[in-house]
Amino acid sequence: MKVNIHFSNLHFDELYFSGKTTVVIDVLRASTVIVTALKNGAREIIPVITIDFAIKVSGNAFGGQTLLGGERNTKMVEGFNLGNSPAEYKPEVVSGKSIILYTTNGSKSIVKAKFSEKLFICCFNNLHSVANHLLALKKDVEIVCAGTSGNFNLEDAVCAGKLLSEMQKIDDTLEFNDSGRASLNLNKSFGRNLTKMLKETDHGKLLIQNGFSTDLKMCAQLGTTDLIPYFASGAIKKLEIDSAHSNKENEPKVS
């Protein structure tokens, strides 16, 4: 089983991911928002790549069951219901709702990987459950770090490295690409105190400047949920693993 890590998705076209098992990581903050929203009862998350498309999709919604969420330059987009802070996605706000999500990096990375056979979303909050599920699938994995505007960022690389480290504890025969080996070392250097690491990253500093320091604490929480977001048919839902078919790799369910 080989795990490839990519620090950006800019050099891929969508067809690269066809038939692959893929994980998208955007620690600050889209992945954490998606995990939080689904944990708090959101029906689904619909990732989009432009603000205009988000507004267009929401125009086809009815009954007040759809919310627009996301950010541009860390701030909530004008006319949206929610920003990109996990603290906003409370049960009383998102329960039973579909959320159309646009973010500068995360939602675009998810859409880029939409042709994957299996596509999961990971952050520190659900890292352990994602690691265990990937090992159970026993398939090669592509891990995509959303990065920042197409560039490398430390927080996604450390999260990817910590994910590999957790998998390696269970299966020491895993193979990694060069970026994977680098991410393992980054996790060793920076992954001991996640809150401190996030505060010292470029994007973390920007979020603090814009009043989102509380978000960093939420995004740094490790292994607080076993929920795994799973992308299928244009939407991200909570993965339900049928225990009666736990050994059948191709039968994930979403709810």
N, C-alpha and C positions, 0 to 999 in steps of 0.2 A: 504494500500500500504506500503510495507516494503522495505527499502533500506539497503543493506548490503555493508559495506566497507571492503576491504581487503588490507592490507599494503604490501602484497607480493603475487605473484602467484605461488611460488615454491611448495606449498602443494596441488595444484590442478592438476588433469590431464585434458586433453582437453575435455573429455566427461562431466565434471562437468557443463560446460556452455551450454550444449545442451538445446535448447528451452528457454533459458533465455534472458532477456534484459540486456546488459552489456555496461559499459562505461570504457574505458581505459584512464588513466591519466599519462602523462609523461611530466611534465612542462618543465624540462631542459633535452632534448629540443625537443624530437621527436613529441610530440603532437602539440607544437607550430609550428614546421616545417611543419607538415601536414596541419594544418589550413592555414598557410601562403602560402604554395604552391598552394593549391586549390583556395584560394582567388585570387591569382595572375595568375590563368588560367591553372594550370596543369590539364591534362586530368584525371589522376588517380595516386594513390600511391600504389605500390605493396610491402607490408612488407614481409621481409624474415628473417630467423633465423640464417643464416650463410653467411659469405662473399663468400664462394665458390658457394653457391646456387645463390647468387646475380649475380655473374659473369656468371654462367651457363645460367640463365634466360636472361641476357642481350645479350648473344651470339646468342639467337634466335630472337633478335629484328632486325629491318631493317629500312633504310631510315632516320637514325639519329633522330628518334622520341622518343628514350628512353634514359634516363639519369640514371647513378648510383649515389646514394646519401647515405650519412651516415658517421659513425665514429667508431673508435676504440680508447678507452682511450682519448676521446674528439677530436681527430685529424682526418682529412679526410683520408680515406683508400687509400693507394697507388693505382693508376689506376682508381679511381673513378672521376666522373665529379664534384661532390659537396660534401661538408661535412655535418655537422649537425647543421649549423648555420642558423637560419631563415633569416638572412640578405642576404644570398647567393641566396635565392629562389625568385629572382626578376621576374617580368612579362616577360621581354625580354629574360630571361633564361629558364623559365619553361612553358610558355604559350603553350598549345597544346601538351605538352610532357607527356609521362608516366615516372614515377620515381620509380625505384626499390630502396627500402629503407632498409638499415641494420643499426641498432643501438644497442648499448650494452644492453639496457633495454627495450626501447619502442616497437620496432618492434617485439621483442620476445614475449612481453606481448600480443600484438594484435594477433599474430599467435596462441598463447596459447588459446585465447578466440574465435577462428574462427568458432566454431560450435554453437555460440550463435544465437538465432533466430533474434535478432537485436543487432548490435554492433556499438557503436558510439565512437568518439574520442573527448576528452575534454581537454582544457587548460584554463588559465585565460582569454585569448582573446575572447573565445566564450562561456564562462561559463553561461551567462544569457540565451542564446538561448537553450543550452542543458537542463538547468533546466526547462524551459517552455515546451520543447518538451517531456521530461520524464513525467512530470505531465499530459500532454495531453494523453499520452499512457495509463496511469492508470494501470501500471503493476509493479510488484516487480522488483527491479533493483539491479544488482551486479556492484559495482564500484571497479575497480582494479587499485591500485596505482602501477606503474611499479617499483618504488623503485630504489635502486642502488645495482646492483649485487646480487639481491635477498634479500637485507636488507631494512629496513625502511628508508625512507628519509622524511624530514620535508616538503619540497615544495609540494610534491604530496599529503601528508596528509592535509596540509592547503588548497590546491585547492579542495580536496574532501569535507572538512568541509565547505568551502565557497559555494560549490555547494549544499550541504544539507541545509545550512542556507537560500539560495535563494529559495529553494523548500519549506522550512518550513514557509517562509513568506506568501506563497500563500495557503499552506495546512498544518495546524498545527496538523492534525491527523496522519501524517506520523510516521511510526515506524522505528527505527534504531537499528542495532546491537551494541555491545559494542565498536567496532572500530569506528562506526559512531558517537557515543556520544563523544568519545575521539577526533575525528577529528573536531567536532564542537567547542570543548574547545580550540583546537590548533589554529583554525581560529580566535577565540576571542583574543587569546594571541599574535598571530604573523601575523594575516591577515590584519592589519590596514595599514601598509606600506609594500607593496609587494616587491618593489625593495630592500628595506633594508633587509627584510626577506631573499630574494634570495641571496643577497651578503654574508649573514652570515651563510648560509647552507654549509655543507661539499662540495657538488658538485659545488655550486656557487663559493666558494673560489678556487676550482680547475680550473674552467672555467676562472676566473679572472687571475690566474697564467699563463694560457695558451693563454691569449690575447683575451678572448671572453667577456669582461665586457659589451660591447654594447648589447650582446645577452640577458643579464639579464634584461635590460630595456625593450626590446621587449617582453620578456616572462612575464613580470610583468604587461603589459597593460591589463586592465580589461574591458571586454565587448565591444571590438572594432569591432566585426563582429558578424553577426547572422548566419554565415555559420556553418553547422554541418557536419563533415566527417562521412560517413556511409560505413561500410565494407560489401561487398557482392561479392560472386563468386571470392574470392581471391584478390580483389582490393578495395581500399578506394576511394570513389568518393563523390562529394557534394550531400547531401541529398536535394531532391526537394519534398516539401510537397504539394500535390494536394489540393488546397483550396476547390475544389468542393467535396472532400472526407475527409475533415479535421476531421470528427468524426469517420472515419473508420481507426482504429488503425493499421491495417495490410497492409496498402497500401502506404508505403514510396516509393518514386521514387529517382533514382540516375541519375546524368547527367555527 
